Amino acid sequence: MDRQAYCRSYSEIIYPENEKVRNISSIIFEESINRTGNGIKSKKCSVVLHGRLNRSPFGTGTNTRWAVMVTKELFINESLTGTKFGSYTGHWKTIAQKEAVIPVQAWIAC
């Protein structure tokens, strides 16, 4: 069974504003979050299409993890290679009749 079929066997994913978006394109392995004097920090590793390792922290994974925490603190996601991506609260918005938080994000040089 391929990764897409395996993931669909557990849960059906449907984007609330576009029913054509129905799949999982990457899997993210994250370590526990750590609070620092500058906010929240975590390290991650992403497996993208065809089983390739994505060595950058990228915004989608960072914003997803940050949104689940629903924090006002800066969240810094660090990759295996040490590159960092930050995210924090921009504003709230209603999407598909659900409250959603809109992040502000930035690439952080090492």
Secondary structure in CASP SS format (residue, H / E / C, confidence):
PFRMAT SS
TARGET T0000
AUTHOR 0000-0000-0000
METHOD secondary structure of the structure
MODEL  1
M C 1.00
D C 1.00
R H 1.00
Q H 1.00
A H 1.00
Y H 1.00
C H 1.00
R H 1.00
S H 1.00
Y H 1.00
S C 1.00
E C 1.00
I C 1.00
I C 1.00
Y E 1.00
P C 1.00
E C 1.00
N E 1.00
E C 1.00
K C 1.00
V C 1.00
R C 1.00
N C 1.00
I C 1.00
S C 1.00
S C 1.00
I E 1.00
I E 1.00
F E 1.00
E E 1.00
E C 1.00
S C 1.00
I C 1.00
N E 1.00
R E 1.00
T E 1.00
G C 1.00
N C 1.00
G E 1.00
I E 1.00
K E 1.00
S E 1.00
K E 1.00
K E 1.00
C E 1.00
S E 1.00
V E 1.00
V E 1.00
L H 1.00
H H 1.00
G H 1.00
R E 1.00
L E 1.00
N E 1.00
R C 1.00
S C 1.00
P C 1.00
F C 1.00
G H 1.00
T H 1.00
G H 1.00
T H 1.00
N H 1.00
T H 1.00
R H 1.00
W H 1.00
A H 1.00
V H 1.00
M H 1.00
V C 1.00
T C 1.00
K C 1.00
E C 1.00
L C 1.00
F E 1.00
I E 1.00
N E 1.00
E E 1.00
S C 1.00
L C 1.00
T C 1.00
G C 1.00
T C 1.00
K E 1.00
F E 1.00
G E 1.00
S E 1.00
Y E 1.00
T E 1.00
G E 1.00
H E 1.00
W E 1.00
K E 1.00
T E 1.00
I E 1.00
A C 1.00
Q C 1.00
K E 1.00
E E 1.00
A E 1.00
V E 1.00
I E 1.00
P E 1.00
V E 1.00
Q E 1.00
A E 1.00
W E 1.00
I E 1.00
A C 1.00
C C 1.00
END
